[in-house]
C-alpha cells in the first residue's frame, strides 16, 4: 500500500512518512518541501491508510480513492498530560505559604496536641491526622493526574477561615480557632487547584473534624443525657439478673452500695473512639459507601449499649462478689473488656450487612 498525496498538507510534529524524514512545513507528492519551518512530519500506518498526528489535529490520508477520494480527514486529537498537585503554585510560594500557616497555627496546634495527651475523652485525636495522611498517600497516584482548575471560589472560604480564626482567638473560643484551619485548607486547595481536587480529598479533609475536641459547653449537654440513658438501661437489666436496684437520676442504689454514673462513665469517650474506629474500619474493609455510613451510625448505639453493660457488670461485682472489686484494677479492666465487646458488635453488624446484601445475588443466580 502506498500513500497518495495530491495536495500539500501541513504538520508541526516531527516524524516520517514511509520511512522518509521531512523537515518542512509543506510537503508535496514529489518529495519537494518548502523550508519555511524546521519540523518533521510523523506518519503512522494502518490497514486503511496512514496517520499524521499534529498537536491540535489528526490527519488521516487514504491511499484508496474509493475511501475518501484522496482527501484528507481532519479530527481532533485528545491530548492527555499529567499534572502535579500544586501545578498552579510555584514550589517556593507553596513552601512560604506552608511556613506561614505553621506560624499562624503553631500555638493552636501545640495546645491541641497537649489536649490529646492529657484529656482521656479525646485520646483518639492523634490517630485522625495520621489516618488522613495515609488516605492521601494511598490515593496519591490518582490525585496527581487530576487536572488543575483553580477557582476564585476558594477566596470566600479563606476569608471565612481567617474571620473564624480571629473570633476564636479574641473570643477565647479555642474550638473556633481550630475549626478555622479546616476552612483555610479547603479554600487554599480550591483556589490553587480547583474543585476536582477538593472533591477527591473531601473524605480525609472531613475526617479531620474528629481530631478537634468538642467544646466544653456542648460536651456537658451531651454527657448528662448519656449518663441518664446508661443508668436507665443498667437499672432495667440488673433486676433480670437477680439484683434489686432503685434508681434516682444517674444514681443506682443496690443493697450494699450506690453506683453513681458520673461524667467519666457517660460513655462519651468510648463513643467518640468507636465512631473514629468505625469510619477507619469501613474505609479499609468496605468499598460500598452506604455500608460505611451504616457502620459509622451503628457505632453510636453500640457504644451506648456497651457502656450500659459496663455498669451492669459493676452491679454484678458488687452484688455477687465484693463491693471493693468494683473499683481500681477491675473497674479499669472492665472498661477495656467492654470496648473489645463493642468492636465485636461492630464486626457483627458488618458481617450481617454482608450476608443480607449477598442474598439477592444468590437468589438471582439460581433462579
C-alpha positions as CSV (number, residue, x, y, z in Angstrom):
1,X,0.0,0.0,0.0
2,X,1.3,3.4,-0.9
3,X,0.3,6.9,0.3
4,X,-1.0,9.2,-2.5
5,X,-0.7,12.9,-1.7
6,X,-2.5,15.0,-4.3
7,X,-2.4,18.1,-2.3
8,X,0.0,19.6,0.2
9,X,-0.8,19.3,3.9
10,X,0.9,20.8,6.9
11,X,2.0,19.5,10.3
12,X,4.1,20.7,13.2
13,X,5.0,17.3,14.7
14,X,8.4,15.6,13.8
15,X,8.4,12.2,12.2
16,X,8.5,10.3,8.9
17,X,6.2,9.2,6.1
18,X,7.0,5.7,4.8
19,X,10.4,5.8,6.4
20,X,11.3,9.3,4.9
21,X,12.0,12.2,7.1
22,X,10.6,15.6,6.3
23,X,11.6,18.9,7.8
24,X,9.4,21.4,6.1
25,X,6.1,23.0,6.9
26,X,4.6,22.0,3.5
27,X,5.1,18.6,1.9
28,X,4.4,17.7,-1.8
29,X,3.9,14.3,-3.5
30,X,7.2,14.5,-5.4
31,X,9.1,15.0,-2.1
32,X,9.9,18.6,-2.5
33,X,9.4,20.7,0.5
34,X,9.3,24.4,1.4
35,X,11.8,25.1,4.1
36,X,9.6,27.5,6.0
37,X,9.7,25.7,9.4
38,X,12.2,23.2,10.7
39,X,9.8,20.5,11.7
40,X,9.4,16.8,10.9
41,X,6.2,15.1,9.9
42,X,5.1,11.9,11.6
43,X,3.0,9.2,9.9
44,X,1.6,6.0,11.5
45,X,0.5,3.3,9.1
46,X,-2.8,1.3,9.4
47,X,-4.7,-1.1,7.2
48,X,-6.8,1.6,5.7
49,X,-4.2,4.3,5.3
50,X,-1.6,6.4,7.1
51,X,-2.0,8.8,10.0
52,X,-0.1,12.0,10.6
53,X,-0.6,13.5,14.1
54,X,-0.2,17.1,15.0
55,X,-0.6,18.9,18.3
56,X,-4.1,20.2,17.5
57,X,-5.3,18.0,14.5
58,X,-5.0,14.4,13.4
59,X,-4.6,14.0,9.6
60,X,-5.7,10.7,8.0
61,X,-4.5,10.2,4.4
62,X,-6.2,7.5,2.4
63,X,-4.4,5.8,-0.5
64,X,-7.5,4.1,-1.7
65,X,-9.5,6.5,-3.9
66,X,-12.8,4.7,-3.1
67,X,-12.4,5.5,0.6
68,X,-12.3,9.3,0.7
69,X,-11.4,10.3,-2.9
70,X,-7.8,11.1,-2.0
71,X,-9.0,13.6,0.5
72,X,-7.7,14.5,3.9
73,X,-9.9,13.9,7.0
74,X,-9.3,16.2,10.0
75,X,-10.3,15.1,13.5
76,X,-9.5,16.5,16.9
77,X,-6.6,14.9,18.8
78,X,-7.1,14.3,22.5
79,X,-4.0,15.2,24.4
80,X,-3.6,13.9,28.0
81,X,-1.0,15.1,30.3
82,X,-0.3,14.7,34.0
83,X,-0.2,17.5,36.4
84,X,1.3,18.0,39.9
85,X,-0.9,18.5,42.9
86,X,0.3,22.1,43.1
87,X,0.6,22.8,39.4
88,X,-0.9,26.2,39.8
89,X,1.5,27.2,42.6
90,X,5.3,27.6,42.3
91,X,7.3,25.5,44.8
92,X,8.8,28.4,46.7
93,X,5.4,30.1,47.1
94,X,3.9,26.8,48.3
95,X,6.7,26.4,50.8
96,X,6.3,30.0,52.0
97,X,2.5,29.5,52.4
98,X,3.1,26.4,54.4
99,X,5.5,28.1,56.7
100,X,3.0,31.0,57.2
101,X,0.3,28.5,58.1
102,X,2.5,26.8,60.6
103,X,3.5,30.1,62.1
104,X,-0.2,31.2,62.5
105,X,-1.4,28.0,64.0
106,X,1.7,26.9,65.9
107,X,0.2,27.8,69.3
108,X,-3.2,26.3,68.4
109,X,-1.7,23.1,67.2
110,X,0.5,22.8,70.2
111,X,-2.4,23.1,72.6
112,X,-4.4,20.7,70.5
113,X,-1.6,18.1,70.8
114,X,-1.4,18.6,74.5
115,X,-5.1,18.0,74.9
116,X,-4.9,14.8,73.0
117,X,-2.4,13.6,75.6
118,X,-4.0,14.9,78.7
119,X,-7.7,14.6,78.0
120,X,-8.8,10.9,78.0
121,X,-12.0,11.8,76.2
122,X,-10.0,12.8,73.1
123,X,-7.1,10.4,73.1
124,X,-8.2,9.2,69.7
125,X,-7.4,12.6,68.2
126,X,-3.8,11.8,67.4
127,X,-4.9,9.0,65.1
128,X,-7.1,11.2,63.0
129,X,-4.5,13.2,61.1
130,X,-2.3,10.1,60.8
131,X,-5.1,8.2,59.0
132,X,-6.0,11.3,56.8
133,X,-2.3,11.4,55.7
134,X,-2.5,7.6,55.0
135,X,-5.6,8.1,52.8
136,X,-3.8,10.8,50.8
137,X,-0.7,8.6,50.4
138,X,-2.8,5.6,49.3
139,X,-4.5,7.7,46.6
140,X,-1.5,9.8,45.6
141,X,-1.2,8.5,42.0
142,X,-4.9,9.2,41.3
143,X,-4.6,12.7,42.8
144,X,-1.5,13.6,40.7
145,X,-3.4,13.2,37.4
146,X,-6.2,15.5,38.4
147,X,-6.1,18.5,36.0
148,X,-5.7,21.8,37.8
149,X,-8.7,24.1,37.6
150,X,-8.0,27.0,40.0
151,X,-11.2,28.7,41.2
152,X,-11.7,32.1,42.9
153,X,-14.5,30.4,44.9
154,X,-11.8,29.4,47.3
155,X,-11.3,33.0,48.4
156,X,-14.5,33.2,50.4
157,X,-13.5,30.1,52.3
158,X,-10.1,31.5,53.1
159,X,-11.6,34.8,54.2
160,X,-14.2,32.9,56.3
161,X,-11.5,30.8,57.9
162,X,-9.5,33.9,58.8
163,X,-12.6,35.6,60.3
164,X,-13.3,32.4,62.4
165,X,-9.7,32.3,63.5
166,X,-9.9,35.9,64.8
167,X,-13.2,35.2,66.5
168,X,-11.7,32.2,68.2
169,X,-8.6,33.9,69.3
170,X,-10.1,37.2,70.5
171,X,-13.3,35.5,71.8
172,X,-11.3,32.9,73.8
173,X,-13.1,30.1,72.0
174,X,-10.4,27.6,71.1
175,X,-12.8,25.3,69.2
176,X,-13.5,28.0,66.5
177,X,-9.7,28.7,66.1
178,X,-9.1,25.0,65.5
179,X,-12.0,24.7,63.0
180,X,-10.8,27.7,61.0
181,X,-7.8,25.6,59.9
182,X,-10.1,23.3,58.0
183,X,-11.7,26.2,56.2
184,X,-8.3,27.6,55.2
185,X,-7.1,24.2,53.9
186,X,-10.3,23.8,51.8
187,X,-10.0,27.4,50.5
188,X,-6.4,27.0,49.5
189,X,-7.0,23.8,47.7
190,X,-9.9,25.2,45.7
191,X,-8.0,28.5,45.0
192,X,-4.8,27.0,43.7
193,X,-6.0,23.7,42.2
194,X,-9.8,23.7,42.0
195,X,-12.9,21.8,43.0
196,X,-11.9,18.5,41.3
197,X,-9.0,18.0,43.7
198,X,-11.1,19.1,46.7
199,X,-13.8,16.6,45.8
200,X,-11.1,13.9,45.6
201,X,-9.7,14.7,49.1
202,X,-13.1,15.5,50.7
203,X,-13.1,12.4,52.8
204,X,-9.7,12.9,54.6
205,X,-10.5,16.6,54.9
206,X,-13.9,16.0,56.6
207,X,-12.4,13.2,58.7
208,X,-10.1,15.8,60.3
209,X,-13.1,17.2,62.2
210,X,-12.8,14.3,64.6
211,X,-9.4,15.4,65.8
212,X,-10.9,18.6,67.2
213,X,-12.2,18.2,70.8
214,X,-15.9,19.1,71.4
215,X,-16.4,22.4,73.2
216,X,-17.0,22.0,76.9
217,X,-20.5,23.5,76.8
218,X,-21.5,21.0,74.1
219,X,-19.8,18.2,75.9
220,X,-21.8,18.9,79.1
221,X,-25.0,19.0,77.1
222,X,-24.2,15.6,75.7
223,X,-22.7,13.7,78.6
224,X,-25.5,14.2,81.1
225,X,-28.2,12.6,78.8
226,X,-25.8,9.8,78.2
227,X,-25.4,9.3,82.0
228,X,-29.2,9.1,82.4
229,X,-29.6,6.8,79.5
230,X,-26.9,4.4,80.7
231,X,-28.4,4.4,84.2
232,X,-31.8,3.6,82.9
233,X,-30.6,0.7,80.8
234,X,-28.5,-0.7,83.6
235,X,-31.3,-0.4,86.2
236,X,-33.6,-2.3,83.7
237,X,-31.2,-5.2,83.0
238,X,-29.9,-5.7,86.6
239,X,-33.3,-7.0,88.0
240,X,-33.3,-9.6,85.2
241,X,-30.1,-11.0,86.8
242,X,-31.5,-11.1,90.3
243,X,-30.2,-7.7,91.5
244,X,-32.6,-5.4,93.3
245,X,-32.0,-1.8,92.4
246,X,-33.5,1.6,92.9
247,X,-32.6,4.5,90.5
248,X,-32.7,8.2,91.1
249,X,-31.4,10.2,88.2
250,X,-27.9,8.9,87.5
251,X,-27.5,7.1,90.9
252,X,-28.3,3.4,91.1
253,X,-28.9,2.1,94.7
254,X,-28.1,-1.5,95.4
255,X,-28.5,-3.4,98.7
256,X,-24.9,-2.8,99.8
257,X,-23.6,0.2,97.8
258,X,-24.6,3.0,95.5
259,X,-23.4,3.3,91.9
260,X,-23.1,6.9,90.6
261,X,-22.8,7.2,86.9
262,X,-20.6,10.2,86.7
263,X,-19.5,12.1,83.6
264,X,-16.4,9.9,83.1
265,X,-18.7,6.9,82.9
266,X,-21.2,8.5,80.5
267,X,-19.7,6.6,77.6
268,X,-18.7,9.7,75.5
269,X,-15.1,8.6,75.5
270,X,-15.9,5.1,74.1
271,X,-18.5,6.7,71.7
272,X,-16.0,9.1,70.1
273,X,-13.3,6.4,69.9
274,X,-15.6,3.8,68.5
275,X,-17.0,6.2,65.9
276,X,-13.5,7.0,64.7
277,X,-12.6,3.4,64.5
278,X,-15.8,2.6,62.7
279,X,-15.0,5.1,60.0
280,X,-11.5,3.8,59.6
281,X,-12.7,0.2,59.6
282,X,-15.4,1.0,57.0
283,X,-12.9,2.8,54.7
284,X,-10.3,0.0,54.8
285,X,-12.6,-3.1,54.6
286,X,-15.7,-1.9,52.7
287,X,-16.0,-0.4,49.2
288,X,-19.7,0.5,49.3
289,X,-20.3,4.0,50.6
290,X,-23.7,3.3,52.1
291,X,-22.3,0.4,54.2
292,X,-19.6,2.8,55.5
293,X,-22.3,5.2,56.6
294,X,-24.3,2.5,58.3
295,X,-21.2,1.3,60.2
296,X,-20.5,4.9,61.4
297,X,-24.1,5.3,62.5
298,X,-24.2,1.9,64.2
299,X,-21.2,2.9,66.3
300,X,-23.3,5.3,68.4
301,X,-25.9,2.8,69.7
302,X,-23.3,0.1,70.1
303,X,-21.2,2.5,72.3
304,X,-24.3,3.4,74.4
305,X,-25.3,-0.3,74.9
306,X,-21.7,-1.3,75.7
307,X,-21.4,1.4,78.3
308,X,-24.6,0.2,80.0
309,X,-23.2,-3.3,80.1
310,X,-20.2,-2.0,81.9
311,X,-22.5,-0.5,84.6
312,X,-24.4,-3.9,84.7
313,X,-21.1,-5.7,85.2
314,X,-20.2,-3.3,88.1
315,X,-23.5,-4.0,89.7
316,X,-22.9,-7.8,89.4
317,X,-19.5,-7.4,91.0
318,X,-21.0,-5.5,94.0
319,X,-23.9,-7.9,94.4
320,X,-22.2,-11.3,94.0
321,X,-18.5,-10.8,94.8
322,X,-17.1,-7.8,96.7
323,X,-18.1,-4.1,96.6
324,X,-14.4,-3.2,96.7
325,X,-13.8,-5.1,93.4
326,X,-15.9,-2.6,91.6
327,X,-13.1,0.0,91.8
328,X,-9.4,0.1,90.9
329,X,-8.0,-2.5,88.6
330,X,-11.2,-4.4,87.9
331,X,-13.1,-1.3,87.1
332,X,-10.3,-0.3,84.6
333,X,-10.1,-3.8,83.1
334,X,-13.9,-3.9,82.8
335,X,-13.7,-0.7,80.6
336,X,-11.2,-2.3,78.2
337,X,-13.2,-5.5,78.1
338,X,-16.4,-3.7,77.2
339,X,-14.6,-1.8,74.5
340,X,-13.5,-5.0,72.9
341,X,-17.1,-6.2,73.1
342,X,-18.1,-3.0,71.3
343,X,-15.7,-3.8,68.5
344,X,-17.1,-7.3,68.3
345,X,-20.6,-5.9,67.9
346,X,-19.3,-3.6,65.1
347,X,-17.8,-6.6,63.3
348,X,-21.1,-8.5,63.8
349,X,-23.1,-5.7,62.2
350,X,-20.8,-5.6,59.2
351,X,-21.0,-9.4,58.9
352,X,-24.8,-9.2,59.0
353,X,-24.9,-6.5,56.3
354,X,-22.6,-8.6,54.0
355,X,-24.8,-11.7,54.5
356,X,-28.0,-9.7,53.8
357,X,-26.6,-8.0,50.8
358,X,-25.4,-11.2,49.3
359,X,-28.8,-13.0,49.4
360,X,-30.4,-11.2,46.4
361,X,-27.4,-12.0,44.2
362,X,-27.5,-15.7,45.1
363,X,-31.3,-15.9,44.5
364,X,-30.9,-14.4,41.1
365,X,-28.1,-16.8,40.2
366,X,-30.1,-19.9,41.0
367,X,-33.4,-18.7,39.7
